[in-house]
Amino acid sequence: MRAKEAPTVPLEVVTMKEIDAIFAVTDALGIHREMLVIPLGPASPGRVRKLPSGKLEIVVDALHPIEEWVRELPKLIAAARGT
């Protein structure tokens, strides 16, 4: 008999675990870390947007595990950059 999976608990605060996962993606894309703004408060849904300063604001998704959400990050970044 399979054990029931525990419900996902919403993320309340972005920690170094989430930031490191984001950096792994953005480093691979050649985006300098100083061009990123990562708020410590997550949201649902997570999002990426280009700020007037040209920096990318990456708001971590509160409801999806970071390992899943960062798989979508390259697509979200491309959309925010208009590429």
PyMOL Python script that loads the backbone (N, CA, C, O; Angstrom):
from pymol import cmd

cmd.read_pdbstr("""\
ATOM      1  N   MET A   1       0.830  -1.176   0.000  1.00  0.00           N
ATOM      2  CA  MET A   1       0.000   0.000   0.000  1.00  0.00           C
ATOM      3  C   MET A   1       0.882   1.249   0.000  1.00  0.00           C
ATOM      4  O   MET A   1       1.826   1.353   0.783  1.00  0.00           O
ATOM      5  N   ARG A   2       0.566   2.188  -0.880  1.00  0.00           N
ATOM      6  CA  ARG A   2       1.355   3.419  -0.970  1.00  0.00           C
ATOM      7  C   ARG A   2       0.964   4.396   0.117  1.00  0.00           C
ATOM      8  O   ARG A   2      -0.213   4.570   0.433  1.00  0.00           O
ATOM      9  N   ALA A   3       1.962   5.019   0.671  1.00  0.00           N
ATOM     10  CA  ALA A   3       1.699   6.058   1.672  1.00  0.00           C
ATOM     11  C   ALA A   3       1.182   7.298   0.958  1.00  0.00           C
ATOM     12  O   ALA A   3       1.600   7.603  -0.159  1.00  0.00           O
ATOM     13  N   LYS A   4       0.289   7.995   1.596  1.00  0.00           N
ATOM     14  CA  LYS A   4      -0.214   9.244   1.022  1.00  0.00           C
ATOM     15  C   LYS A   4       0.888  10.289   1.043  1.00  0.00           C
ATOM     16  O   LYS A   4       1.671  10.381   1.988  1.00  0.00           O
ATOM     17  N   GLU A   5       0.924  11.076  -0.030  1.00  0.00           N
ATOM     18  CA  GLU A   5       1.894  12.167  -0.067  1.00  0.00           C
ATOM     19  C   GLU A   5       1.371  13.309   0.787  1.00  0.00           C
ATOM     20  O   GLU A   5       0.181  13.624   0.779  1.00  0.00           O
ATOM     21  N   ALA A   6       2.277  13.913   1.511  1.00  0.00           N
ATOM     22  CA  ALA A   6       1.895  15.060   2.337  1.00  0.00           C
ATOM     23  C   ALA A   6       1.555  16.230   1.425  1.00  0.00           C
ATOM     24  O   ALA A   6       2.210  16.416   0.399  1.00  0.00           O
ATOM     25  N   PRO A   7       0.554  17.018   1.771  1.00  0.00           N
ATOM     26  CA  PRO A   7       0.244  18.186   0.945  1.00  0.00           C
ATOM     27  C   PRO A   7       1.411  19.169   0.965  1.00  0.00           C
ATOM     28  O   PRO A   7       2.138  19.280   1.952  1.00  0.00           O
ATOM     29  N   THR A   8       1.567  19.871  -0.141  1.00  0.00           N
ATOM     30  CA  THR A   8       2.636  20.854  -0.239  1.00  0.00           C
ATOM     31  C   THR A   8       2.323  22.046   0.662  1.00  0.00           C
ATOM     32  O   THR A   8       1.239  22.626   0.596  1.00  0.00           O
ATOM     33  N   VAL A   9       3.275  22.391   1.491  1.00  0.00           N
ATOM     34  CA  VAL A   9       3.129  23.552   2.375  1.00  0.00           C
ATOM     35  C   VAL A   9       3.650  24.769   1.618  1.00  0.00           C
ATOM     36  O   VAL A   9       4.773  24.743   1.117  1.00  0.00           O
ATOM     37  N   PRO A  10       2.859  25.831   1.526  1.00  0.00           N
ATOM     38  CA  PRO A  10       3.325  27.017   0.798  1.00  0.00           C
ATOM     39  C   PRO A  10       4.620  27.582   1.392  1.00  0.00           C
ATOM     40  O   PRO A  10       4.799  27.628   2.609  1.00  0.00           O
ATOM     41  N   LEU A  11       5.504  28.003   0.508  1.00  0.00           N
ATOM     42  CA  LEU A  11       6.751  28.633   0.918  1.00  0.00           C
ATOM     43  C   LEU A  11       6.437  30.001   1.511  1.00  0.00           C
ATOM     44  O   LEU A  11       5.691  30.781   0.919  1.00  0.00           O
ATOM     45  N   GLU A  12       6.999  30.292   2.671  1.00  0.00           N
ATOM     46  CA  GLU A  12       6.735  31.576   3.327  1.00  0.00           C
ATOM     47  C   GLU A  12       7.869  32.575   3.152  1.00  0.00           C
ATOM     48  O   GLU A  12       7.635  33.782   3.093  1.00  0.00           O
ATOM     49  N   VAL A  13       9.109  32.067   3.068  1.00  0.00           N
ATOM     50  CA  VAL A  13      10.281  32.932   2.940  1.00  0.00           C
ATOM     51  C   VAL A  13      11.255  32.286   1.963  1.00  0.00           C
ATOM     52  O   VAL A  13      11.499  31.081   2.025  1.00  0.00           O
ATOM     53  N   VAL A  14      11.803  33.082   1.072  1.00  0.00           N
ATOM     54  CA  VAL A  14      12.816  32.600   0.134  1.00  0.00           C
ATOM     55  C   VAL A  14      14.136  32.488   0.892  1.00  0.00           C
ATOM     56  O   VAL A  14      14.590  33.446   1.517  1.00  0.00           O
ATOM     57  N   THR A  15      14.746  31.301   0.828  1.00  0.00           N
ATOM     58  CA  THR A  15      16.006  31.049   1.524  1.00  0.00           C
ATOM     59  C   THR A  15      17.134  30.875   0.513  1.00  0.00           C
ATOM     60  O   THR A  15      16.917  30.964  -0.696  1.00  0.00           O
ATOM     61  N   MET A  16      18.332  30.629   1.019  1.00  0.00           N
ATOM     62  CA  MET A  16      19.481  30.402   0.126  1.00  0.00           C
ATOM     63  C   MET A  16      19.259  29.187  -0.769  1.00  0.00           C
ATOM     64  O   MET A  16      19.806  29.135  -1.870  1.00  0.00           O
ATOM     65  N   LYS A  17      18.476  28.219  -0.329  1.00  0.00           N
ATOM     66  CA  LYS A  17      18.176  27.048  -1.176  1.00  0.00           C
ATOM     67  C   LYS A  17      17.521  27.503  -2.478  1.00  0.00           C
ATOM     68  O   LYS A  17      17.936  27.087  -3.559  1.00  0.00           O
ATOM     69  N   GLU A  18      16.512  28.346  -2.381  1.00  0.00           N
ATOM     70  CA  GLU A  18      15.815  28.831  -3.571  1.00  0.00           C
ATOM     71  C   GLU A  18      16.700  29.766  -4.387  1.00  0.00           C
ATOM     72  O   GLU A  18      16.714  29.696  -5.616  1.00  0.00           O
ATOM     73  N   ILE A  19      17.435  30.636  -3.709  1.00  0.00           N
ATOM     74  CA  ILE A  19      18.318  31.569  -4.412  1.00  0.00           C
ATOM     75  C   ILE A  19      19.406  30.814  -5.164  1.00  0.00           C
ATOM     76  O   ILE A  19      19.708  31.146  -6.311  1.00  0.00           O
ATOM     77  N   ASP A  20      19.995  29.808  -4.538  1.00  0.00           N
ATOM     78  CA  ASP A  20      21.020  29.005  -5.217  1.00  0.00           C
ATOM     79  C   ASP A  20      20.451  28.287  -6.434  1.00  0.00           C
ATOM     80  O   ASP A  20      21.127  28.175  -7.456  1.00  0.00           O
ATOM     81  N   ALA A  21      19.217  27.799  -6.337  1.00  0.00           N
ATOM     82  CA  ALA A  21      18.585  27.128  -7.478  1.00  0.00           C
ATOM     83  C   ALA A  21      18.373  28.114  -8.626  1.00  0.00           C
ATOM     84  O   ALA A  21      18.559  27.763  -9.791  1.00  0.00           O
ATOM     85  N   ILE A  22      17.988  29.334  -8.300  1.00  0.00           N
ATOM     86  CA  ILE A  22      17.822  30.376  -9.319  1.00  0.00           C
ATOM     87  C   ILE A  22      19.170  30.727  -9.934  1.00  0.00           C
ATOM     88  O   ILE A  22      19.282  30.839 -11.154  1.00  0.00           O
ATOM     89  N   PHE A  23      20.198  30.902  -9.098  1.00  0.00           N
ATOM     90  CA  PHE A  23      21.530  31.217  -9.611  1.00  0.00           C
ATOM     91  C   PHE A  23      22.060  30.122 -10.531  1.00  0.00           C
ATOM     92  O   PHE A  23      22.743  30.425 -11.510  1.00  0.00           O
ATOM     93  N   ALA A  24      21.764  28.874 -10.243  1.00  0.00           N
ATOM     94  CA  ALA A  24      22.221  27.784 -11.115  1.00  0.00           C
ATOM     95  C   ALA A  24      21.674  27.975 -12.526  1.00  0.00           C
ATOM     96  O   ALA A  24      22.373  27.727 -13.508  1.00  0.00           O
ATOM     97  N   VAL A  25      20.438  28.411 -12.621  1.00  0.00           N
ATOM     98  CA  VAL A  25      19.815  28.637 -13.929  1.00  0.00           C
ATOM     99  C   VAL A  25      20.360  29.903 -14.575  1.00  0.00           C
ATOM    100  O   VAL A  25      20.760  29.884 -15.739  1.00  0.00           O
ATOM    101  N   THR A  26      20.379  31.002 -13.827  1.00  0.00           N
ATOM    102  CA  THR A  26      20.801  32.273 -14.423  1.00  0.00           C
ATOM    103  C   THR A  26      22.291  32.280 -14.754  1.00  0.00           C
ATOM    104  O   THR A  26      22.698  32.886 -15.746  1.00  0.00           O
ATOM    105  N   ASP A  27      23.106  31.619 -13.943  1.00  0.00           N
ATOM    106  CA  ASP A  27      24.535  31.507 -14.268  1.00  0.00           C
ATOM    107  C   ASP A  27      24.713  30.764 -15.590  1.00  0.00           C
ATOM    108  O   ASP A  27      25.519  31.164 -16.429  1.00  0.00           O
ATOM    109  N   ALA A  28      23.957  29.681 -15.772  1.00  0.00           N
ATOM    110  CA  ALA A  28      24.051  28.894 -17.009  1.00  0.00           C
ATOM    111  C   ALA A  28      23.598  29.711 -18.219  1.00  0.00           C
ATOM    112  O   ALA A  28      24.061  29.479 -19.335  1.00  0.00           O
ATOM    113  N   LEU A  29      22.697  30.661 -17.998  1.00  0.00           N
ATOM    114  CA  LEU A  29      22.223  31.528 -19.084  1.00  0.00           C
ATOM    115  C   LEU A  29      23.141  32.729 -19.314  1.00  0.00           C
ATOM    116  O   LEU A  29      22.912  33.517 -20.231  1.00  0.00           O
ATOM    117  N   GLY A  30      24.182  32.872 -18.482  1.00  0.00           N
ATOM    118  CA  GLY A  30      25.123  33.975 -18.630  1.00  0.00           C
ATOM    119  C   GLY A  30      24.596  35.303 -18.108  1.00  0.00           C
ATOM    120  O   GLY A  30      25.055  36.364 -18.533  1.00  0.00           O
ATOM    121  N   ILE A  31      23.636  35.253 -17.190  1.00  0.00           N
ATOM    122  CA  ILE A  31      23.071  36.475 -16.612  1.00  0.00           C
ATOM    123  C   ILE A  31      23.830  36.802 -15.331  1.00  0.00           C
ATOM    124  O   ILE A  31      23.894  35.986 -14.411  1.00  0.00           O
ATOM    125  N   HIS A  32      24.402  37.999 -15.279  1.00  0.00           N
ATOM    126  CA  HIS A  32      25.176  38.417 -14.112  1.00  0.00           C
ATOM    127  C   HIS A  32      24.256  38.554 -12.907  1.00  0.00           C
ATOM    128  O   HIS A  32      23.141  39.062 -13.025  1.00  0.00           O
ATOM    129  N   ARG A  33      24.717  38.108 -11.766  1.00  0.00           N
ATOM    130  CA  ARG A  33      23.901  38.124 -10.545  1.00  0.00           C
ATOM    131  C   ARG A  33      23.484  39.527 -10.121  1.00  0.00           C
ATOM    132  O   ARG A  33      22.447  39.700  -9.482  1.00  0.00           O
ATOM    133  N   GLU A  34      24.279  40.519 -10.470  1.00  0.00           N
ATOM    134  CA  GLU A  34      23.914  41.898 -10.116  1.00  0.00           C
ATOM    135  C   GLU A  34      22.752  42.416 -10.953  1.00  0.00           C
ATOM    136  O   GLU A  34      22.212  43.486 -10.670  1.00  0.00           O
ATOM    137  N   MET A  35      22.364  41.665 -11.979  1.00  0.00           N
ATOM    138  CA  MET A  35      21.219  42.046 -12.810  1.00  0.00           C
ATOM    139  C   MET A  35      19.920  41.422 -12.317  1.00  0.00           C
ATOM    140  O   MET A  35      18.889  41.518 -12.983  1.00  0.00           O
ATOM    141  N   LEU A  36      19.968  40.781 -11.145  1.00  0.00           N
ATOM    142  CA  LEU A  36      18.798  40.094 -10.600  1.00  0.00           C
ATOM    143  C   LEU A  36      18.317  40.754  -9.318  1.00  0.00           C
ATOM    144  O   LEU A  36      19.109  41.223  -8.501  1.00  0.00           O
ATOM    145  N   VAL A  37      17.013  40.780  -9.164  1.00  0.00           N
ATOM    146  CA  VAL A  37      16.370  41.182  -7.916  1.00  0.00           C
ATOM    147  C   VAL A  37      15.497  39.999  -7.527  1.00  0.00           C
ATOM    148  O   VAL A  37      14.589  39.618  -8.266  1.00  0.00           O
ATOM    149  N   ILE A  38      15.777  39.415  -6.352  1.00  0.00           N
ATOM    150  CA  ILE A  38      15.016  38.260  -5.882  1.00  0.00           C
ATOM    151  C   ILE A  38      14.402  38.625  -4.533  1.00  0.00           C
ATOM    152  O   ILE A  38      15.076  38.549  -3.506  1.00  0.00           O
ATOM    153  N   PRO A  39      13.123  39.024  -4.527  1.00  0.00           N
ATOM    154  CA  PRO A  39      12.478  39.365  -3.257  1.00  0.00           C
ATOM    155  C   PRO A  39      12.436  38.158  -2.321  1.00  0.00           C
ATOM    156  O   PRO A  39      12.334  37.017  -2.774  1.00  0.00           O
ATOM    157  N   LEU A  40      12.515  38.413  -1.032  1.00  0.00           N
ATOM    158  CA  LEU A  40      12.496  37.329  -0.049  1.00  0.00           C
ATOM    159  C   LEU A  40      11.087  36.840   0.261  1.00  0.00           C
ATOM    160  O   LEU A  40      10.919  35.856   0.981  1.00  0.00           O
ATOM    161  N   GLY A  41      10.084  37.509  -0.271  1.00  0.00           N
ATOM    162  CA  GLY A  41       8.706  37.066  -0.113  1.00  0.00           C
ATOM    163  C   GLY A  41       8.234  36.402  -1.391  1.00  0.00           C
ATOM    164  O   GLY A  41       8.182  37.053  -2.435  1.00  0.00           O
ATOM    165  N   PRO A  42       7.884  35.112  -1.340  1.00  0.00           N
ATOM    166  CA  PRO A  42       7.382  34.429  -2.534  1.00  0.00           C
ATOM    167  C   PRO A  42       5.955  34.861  -2.852  1.00  0.00           C
ATOM    168  O   PRO A  42       5.321  35.554  -2.056  1.00  0.00           O
ATOM    169  N   ALA A  43       5.453  34.456  -4.004  1.00  0.00           N
ATOM    170  CA  ALA A  43       4.081  34.771  -4.410  1.00  0.00           C
ATOM    171  C   ALA A  43       3.522  33.593  -5.193  1.00  0.00           C
ATOM    172  O   ALA A  43       4.253  32.688  -5.595  1.00  0.00           O
ATOM    173  N   SER A  44       2.232  33.624  -5.398  1.00  0.00           N
ATOM    174  CA  SER A  44       1.611  32.597  -6.223  1.00  0.00           C
ATOM    175  C   SER A  44       0.700  33.288  -7.224  1.00  0.00           C
ATOM    176  O   SER A  44      -0.288  33.910  -6.833  1.00  0.00           O
ATOM    177  N   PRO A  45       1.010  33.191  -8.486  1.00  0.00           N
ATOM    178  CA  PRO A  45       2.110  32.412  -9.048  1.00  0.00           C
ATOM    179  C   PRO A  45       3.432  33.173  -8.956  1.00  0.00           C
ATOM    180  O   PRO A  45       3.457  34.386  -8.750  1.00  0.00           O
ATOM    181  N   GLY A  46       4.520  32.436  -9.110  1.00  0.00           N
ATOM    182  CA  GLY A  46       5.826  33.074  -9.214  1.00  0.00           C
ATOM    183  C   GLY A  46       5.894  33.797 -10.552  1.00  0.00           C
ATOM    184  O   GLY A  46       5.092  33.530 -11.447  1.00  0.00           O
ATOM    185  N   ARG A  47       6.845  34.708 -10.689  1.00  0.00           N
ATOM    186  CA  ARG A  47       6.912  35.455 -11.944  1.00  0.00           C
ATOM    187  C   ARG A  47       8.312  36.022 -12.166  1.00  0.00           C
ATOM    188  O   ARG A  47       9.135  36.094 -11.254  1.00  0.00           O
ATOM    189  N   VAL A  48       8.544  36.418 -13.406  1.00  0.00           N
ATOM    190  CA  VAL A  48       9.765  37.128 -13.778  1.00  0.00           C
ATOM    191  C   VAL A  48       9.324  38.342 -14.578  1.00  0.00           C
ATOM    192  O   VAL A  48       8.505  38.233 -15.490  1.00  0.00           O
ATOM    193  N   ARG A  49       9.873  39.497 -14.231  1.00  0.00           N
ATOM    194  CA  ARG A  49       9.577  40.697 -15.010  1.00  0.00           C
ATOM    195  C   ARG A  49      10.829  41.556 -15.106  1.00  0.00           C
ATOM    196  O   ARG A  49      11.710  41.518 -14.247  1.00  0.00           O
ATOM    197  N   LYS A  50      10.873  42.326 -16.176  1.00  0.00           N
ATOM    198  CA  LYS A  50      11.988  43.251 -16.376  1.00  0.00           C
ATOM    199  C   LYS A  50      11.624  44.574 -15.720  1.00  0.00           C
ATOM    200  O   LYS A  50      10.581  45.158 -16.018  1.00  0.00           O
ATOM    201  N   LEU A  51      12.478  45.038 -14.836  1.00  0.00           N
ATOM    202  CA  LEU A  51      12.258  46.297 -14.135  1.00  0.00           C
ATOM    203  C   LEU A  51      12.708  47.473 -15.003  1.00  0.00           C
ATOM    204  O   LEU A  51      13.487  47.278 -15.936  1.00  0.00           O
ATOM    205  N   PRO A  52      12.236  48.684 -14.717  1.00  0.00           N
ATOM    206  CA  PRO A  52      12.676  49.858 -15.480  1.00  0.00           C
ATOM    207  C   PRO A  52      14.200  50.018 -15.493  1.00  0.00           C
ATOM    208  O   PRO A  52      14.755  50.578 -16.438  1.00  0.00           O
ATOM    209  N   SER A  53      14.871  49.533 -14.456  1.00  0.00           N
ATOM    210  CA  SER A  53      16.334  49.614 -14.377  1.00  0.00           C
ATOM    211  C   SER A  53      17.022  48.643 -15.332  1.00  0.00           C
ATOM    212  O   SER A  53      18.236  48.714 -15.524  1.00  0.00           O
ATOM    213  N   GLY A  54      16.246  47.732 -15.933  1.00  0.00           N
ATOM    214  CA  GLY A  54      16.820  46.707 -16.803  1.00  0.00           C
ATOM    215  C   GLY A  54      17.093  45.403 -16.081  1.00  0.00           C
ATOM    216  O   GLY A  54      17.366  44.383 -16.714  1.00  0.00           O
ATOM    217  N   LYS A  55      17.021  45.431 -14.753  1.00  0.00           N
ATOM    218  CA  LYS A  55      17.233  44.210 -13.972  1.00  0.00           C
ATOM    219  C   LYS A  55      16.016  43.303 -14.088  1.00  0.00           C
ATOM    220  O   LYS A  55      14.915  43.751 -14.411  1.00  0.00           O
ATOM    221  N   LEU A  56      16.234  42.019 -13.819  1.00  0.00           N
ATOM    222  CA  LEU A  56      15.144  41.052 -13.806  1.00  0.00           C
ATOM    223  C   LEU A  56      14.707  40.798 -12.372  1.00  0.00           C
ATOM    224  O   LEU A  56      15.526  40.453 -11.520  1.00  0.00           O
ATOM    225  N   GLU A  57      13.438  40.966 -12.110  1.00  0.00           N
ATOM    226  CA  GLU A  57      12.886  40.618 -10.803  1.00  0.00           C
ATOM    227  C   GLU A  57      12.339  39.196 -10.907  1.00  0.00           C
ATOM    228  O   GLU A  57      11.476  38.912 -11.738  1.00  0.00           O
ATOM    229  N   ILE A  58      12.843  38.316 -10.064  1.00  0.00           N
ATOM    230  CA  ILE A  58      12.412  36.921 -10.054  1.00  0.00           C
ATOM    231  C   ILE A  58      11.727  36.657  -8.725  1.00  0.00           C
ATOM    232  O   ILE A  58      12.370  36.622  -7.676  1.00  0.00           O
ATOM    233  N   VAL A  59      10.407  36.471  -8.781  1.00  0.00           N
ATOM    234  CA  VAL A  59       9.611  36.205  -7.585  1.00  0.00           C
ATOM    235  C   VAL A  59       9.339  34.708  -7.546  1.00  0.00           C
ATOM    236  O   VAL A  59       8.689  34.162  -8.437  1.00  0.00           O
ATOM    237  N   VAL A  60       9.839  34.054  -6.514  1.00  0.00           N
ATOM    238  CA  VAL A  60       9.715  32.599  -6.377  1.00  0.00           C
ATOM    239  C   VAL A  60       8.255  32.215  -6.166  1.00  0.00           C
ATOM    240  O   VAL A  60       7.518  32.889  -5.445  1.00  0.00           O
ATOM    241  N   ASP A  61       7.852  31.122  -6.806  1.00  0.00           N
ATOM    242  CA  ASP A  61       6.494  30.602  -6.643  1.00  0.00           C
ATOM    243  C   ASP A  61       6.343  29.971  -5.265  1.00  0.00           C
ATOM    244  O   ASP A  61       7.149  29.129  -4.869  1.00  0.00           O
ATOM    245  N   ALA A  62       5.315  30.376  -4.542  1.00  0.00           N
ATOM    246  CA  ALA A  62       5.104  29.893  -3.172  1.00  0.00           C
ATOM    247  C   ALA A  62       4.511  28.493  -3.117  1.00  0.00           C
ATOM    248  O   ALA A  62       4.670  27.798  -2.114  1.00  0.00           O
ATOM    249  N   LEU A  63       3.826  28.065  -4.184  1.00  0.00           N
ATOM    250  CA  LEU A  63       3.081  26.808  -4.118  1.00  0.00           C
ATOM    251  C   LEU A  63       3.754  25.622  -4.789  1.00  0.00           C
ATOM    252  O   LEU A  63       3.395  24.477  -4.513  1.00  0.00           O
ATOM    253  N   HIS A  64       4.717  25.870  -5.659  1.00  0.00           N
ATOM    254  CA  HIS A  64       5.395  24.770  -6.356  1.00  0.00           C
ATOM    255  C   HIS A  64       6.800  24.577  -5.799  1.00  0.00           C
ATOM    256  O   HIS A  64       7.493  25.557  -5.525  1.00  0.00           O
ATOM    257  N   PRO A  65       7.227  23.333  -5.629  1.00  0.00           N
ATOM    258  CA  PRO A  65       8.599  23.093  -5.153  1.00  0.00           C
ATOM    259  C   PRO A  65       9.607  23.771  -6.082  1.00  0.00           C
ATOM    260  O   PRO A  65       9.434  23.781  -7.301  1.00  0.00           O
ATOM    261  N   ILE A  66      10.642  24.327  -5.501  1.00  0.00           N
ATOM    262  CA  ILE A  66      11.632  25.079  -6.276  1.00  0.00           C
ATOM    263  C   ILE A  66      12.244  24.227  -7.382  1.00  0.00           C
ATOM    264  O   ILE A  66      12.546  24.737  -8.461  1.00  0.00           O
ATOM    265  N   GLU A  67      12.430  22.929  -7.121  1.00  0.00           N
ATOM    266  CA  GLU A  67      13.031  22.043  -8.125  1.00  0.00           C
ATOM    267  C   GLU A  67      12.168  21.974  -9.383  1.00  0.00           C
ATOM    268  O   GLU A  67      12.694  21.862 -10.490  1.00  0.00           O
ATOM    269  N   GLU A  68      10.861  22.040  -9.219  1.00  0.00           N
ATOM    270  CA  GLU A  68       9.953  22.041 -10.370  1.00  0.00           C
ATOM    271  C   GLU A  68       9.906  23.423 -11.013  1.00  0.00           C
ATOM    272  O   GLU A  68       9.971  23.551 -12.236  1.00  0.00           O
ATOM    273  N   TRP A  69       9.795  24.443 -10.188  1.00  0.00           N
ATOM    274  CA  TRP A  69       9.592  25.792 -10.706  1.00  0.00           C
ATOM    275  C   TRP A  69      10.784  26.290 -11.519  1.00  0.00           C
ATOM    276  O   TRP A  69      10.597  26.962 -12.533  1.00  0.00           O
ATOM    277  N   VAL A  70      12.005  25.972 -11.092  1.00  0.00           N
ATOM    278  CA  VAL A  70      13.175  26.484 -11.831  1.00  0.00           C
ATOM    279  C   VAL A  70      13.291  25.869 -13.220  1.00  0.00           C
ATOM    280  O   VAL A  70      13.981  26.419 -14.078  1.00  0.00           O
ATOM    281  N   ARG A  71      12.628  24.739 -13.457  1.00  0.00           N
ATOM    282  CA  ARG A  71      12.636  24.170 -14.816  1.00  0.00           C
ATOM    283  C   ARG A  71      11.938  25.101 -15.799  1.00  0.00           C
ATOM    284  O   ARG A  71      12.253  25.100 -16.989  1.00  0.00           O
ATOM    285  N   GLU A  72      10.999  25.887 -15.310  1.00  0.00           N
ATOM    286  CA  GLU A  72      10.276  26.846 -16.148  1.00  0.00           C
ATOM    287  C   GLU A  72      10.987  28.196 -16.234  1.00  0.00           C
ATOM    288  O   GLU A  72      10.628  29.040 -17.056  1.00  0.00           O
ATOM    289  N   LEU A  73      11.982  28.393 -15.394  1.00  0.00           N
ATOM    290  CA  LEU A  73      12.631  29.698 -15.291  1.00  0.00           C
ATOM    291  C   LEU A  73      13.253  30.195 -16.598  1.00  0.00           C
ATOM    292  O   LEU A  73      13.083  31.373 -16.914  1.00  0.00           O
ATOM    293  N   PRO A  74      13.962  29.374 -17.378  1.00  0.00           N
ATOM    294  CA  PRO A  74      14.508  29.901 -18.638  1.00  0.00           C
ATOM    295  C   PRO A  74      13.427  30.472 -19.561  1.00  0.00           C
ATOM    296  O   PRO A  74      13.635  31.505 -20.199  1.00  0.00           O
ATOM    297  N   LYS A  75      12.285  29.807 -19.629  1.00  0.00           N
ATOM    298  CA  LYS A  75      11.181  30.285 -20.464  1.00  0.00           C
ATOM    299  C   LYS A  75      10.608  31.597 -19.913  1.00  0.00           C
ATOM    300  O   LYS A  75      10.292  32.509 -20.677  1.00  0.00           O
ATOM    301  N   LEU A  76      10.476  31.687 -18.591  1.00  0.00           N
ATOM    302  CA  LEU A  76       9.966  32.912 -17.973  1.00  0.00           C
ATOM    303  C   LEU A  76      10.927  34.080 -18.183  1.00  0.00           C
ATOM    304  O   LEU A  76      10.500  35.208 -18.429  1.00  0.00           O
ATOM    305  N   ILE A  77      12.228  33.800 -18.084  1.00  0.00           N
ATOM    306  CA  ILE A  77      13.241  34.842 -18.300  1.00  0.00           C
ATOM    307  C   ILE A  77      13.214  35.316 -19.746  1.00  0.00           C
ATOM    308  O   ILE A  77      13.259  36.519 -20.004  1.00  0.00           O
ATOM    309  N   ALA A  78      13.140  34.386 -20.689  1.00  0.00           N
ATOM    310  CA  ALA A  78      13.093  34.751 -22.110  1.00  0.00           C
ATOM    311  C   ALA A  78      11.878  35.627 -22.402  1.00  0.00           C
ATOM    312  O   ALA A  78      11.980  36.602 -23.147  1.00  0.00           O
ATOM    313  N   ALA A  79      10.740  35.288 -21.823  1.00  0.00           N
ATOM    314  CA  ALA A  79       9.526  36.083 -22.040  1.00  0.00           C
ATOM    315  C   ALA A  79       9.687  37.486 -21.456  1.00  0.00           C
ATOM    316  O   ALA A  79       9.268  38.465 -22.073  1.00  0.00           O
ATOM    317  N   ALA A  80      10.285  37.586 -20.281  1.00  0.00           N
ATOM    318  CA  ALA A  80      10.477  38.893 -19.646  1.00  0.00           C
ATOM    319  C   ALA A  80      11.449  39.765 -20.438  1.00  0.00           C
ATOM    320  O   ALA A  80      11.305  40.987 -20.485  1.00  0.00           O
ATOM    321  N   ARG A  81      12.429  39.131 -21.050  1.00  0.00           N
ATOM    322  CA  ARG A  81      13.424  39.870 -21.832  1.00  0.00           C
ATOM    323  C   ARG A  81      12.939  40.165 -23.243  1.00  0.00           C
ATOM    324  O   ARG A  81      13.550  40.950 -23.967  1.00  0.00           O
ATOM    325  N   GLY A  82      11.837  39.532 -23.631  1.00  0.00           N
ATOM    326  CA  GLY A  82      11.314  39.725 -24.977  1.00  0.00           C
ATOM    327  C   GLY A  82      12.108  38.992 -26.036  1.00  0.00           C
ATOM    328  O   GLY A  82      12.170  39.414 -27.191  1.00  0.00           O
ATOM    329  N   THR A  83      12.726  37.868 -25.623  1.00  0.00           N
ATOM    330  CA  THR A  83      13.521  37.089 -26.587  1.00  0.00           C
ATOM    331  C   THR A  83      12.886  35.750 -26.866  1.00  0.00           C
ATOM    332  O   THR A  83      13.419  34.966 -27.652  1.00  0.00           O
TER     333      THR A  83
END
""", "prot")
cmd.dss("prot")
cmd.show_as("cartoon", "prot")
cmd.util.cbc("prot")
cmd.orient("prot")
